[in-house]
Amino acid sequence: MDFTLNKSVSGNYEFLLKRLAQLDPTIRWSIKASPFKSTRSTEQNSRLWKLYTELGAYIGHSPDEVHQLCGYKFLRELKTVNGEAVEVIKSTTKLNTKDMAEYQENIERWASEIGFVWSENE
C-alpha cells in the first residue's frame, strides 16, 4: 500500500489509520515512512514530449521511439531478480522533478553531440 500523508487534507490521517486497521492481523507487516518527493511536473512532461517530437523529426524516429531510446540510454539500471542481475529501464513517471530535469539535460547534451539544436521557445 502506498500512501501520501498530508495533514492539510481533511480526514487524510484518519483514512490512513483506517487502512492500517484493515490489514490482515495474521500477517507480519513492515511499514516504512519517508519524506515525500514530488514526481515530475506536468510542465516537465509536456516539455519532454516536445523534445522527443522535435528530436525524433531530426533523427527520423517517432516520439515514442525516441522515448524508448532515451530511456535505454539514460535510465538503465541493474536489479537483482532471483539472484540474477537484470537490466531494467526506469520509468519517467517515477522520476522526481530534480531527476526529470537531469534526464532532460542528458538528452539535450547527447542531442547536441549529434548536431541537433533545440530552442524550446520556437
N, C-alpha and C positions, 0 to 999 in steps of 0.2 A: 504494500500500500504506500503510495507516495502522497504526501500531504504538505501543503504550504500553510503554516500557521501565521495568521495575520490578525493581530489584536484589533485593528481598525475595522474589521468586517464583523458585523454583529452576528453572534452565535457561532463564529468560527471555532473558538476554543471548545465550546460545549459540543460541537459536532465531532471534533477530534476525539474527545473523551467517549462519546457515544460509539464511534467507530472502534476504538480500542476495546470497549466493553463487549463488542460483538465478536472479538477474536476467539477462536476455539481454545478453551482453557486447558485442553488435554495436550496441546502443543506448546513446546517451549519457544518463545519468541525473542528476537533480538531487535531492538529499536535504536535507530541512530538519528541524532538530530545534528544538523549542520546549518550554518548561515546560508540564507537564500542568495543565489546568484541569478541575476536576471538573464534570460535567454536572449538571443539575438532580437533586435528590434524590427518592426515591420519596415522601417526606413532602410535598415541594413539589408533586409531580404529583397526589397524592391531594387535597391542599388546592385545587389549581387546578380539578380536575374537580368538586369540591363547590361551588366558587364559580360555575363555569359552570352547574351544575344549578340552583342557587338563583336566580341572576341570570336564567337562562332562564325559570324559572317566573314570575318577576316581569314580564318583558317579553314573555312569550308565545312563546318560541322554545325549541327543543331544545338540550341541552348542546352537540351538535355544531355547530349553527348559531351559538351564542354563541362557540364556539371559532374558527370561521371569521371571524366579525365582529370579535372582539378581535384576531385575528392581522392582519386587514386594517387595523384602526385603529392598532395599536401596533407591529407587526413588519414593516411595509413597508420595503423598501429598493430602491434602483436598482442594477441590474447592467448592465454593458455586454456585449451579446451581438452579435458580428459587427459592431461599430461602432454598434450601436443601443442606446439606453437602454431597459431593460425593467424594469417594476416586478414584484418578486417578494415573496412573504411568507416570512419566515424561519421555520423550523420550531421549535416549542418544544422539540423533542428535542435541538436544537443549542445551547440556552441553558445557560450555566453557572449555578451556584447564585446568584451575585450578580445576573446578568441576569434570571433567573427571578423572584427576589424583586422586582426593579424592575418587571418586566412585571405581576406581580400587584398591586403598588401602583398602577400606572397604571390597571388595570381597576377596582380599588376606588375610586379617585378619580373616575373617569368615572361609575361606577355611582352613587356618592353624588350626583353632579350631576343625575342623572335620578330621584332620590328613593329609590333602593334602599339599604336599611340592612341590613348583613350582620354577624351575630355568628357567627363561625366556631365558637364553642363550643356553639351550640344544636343 
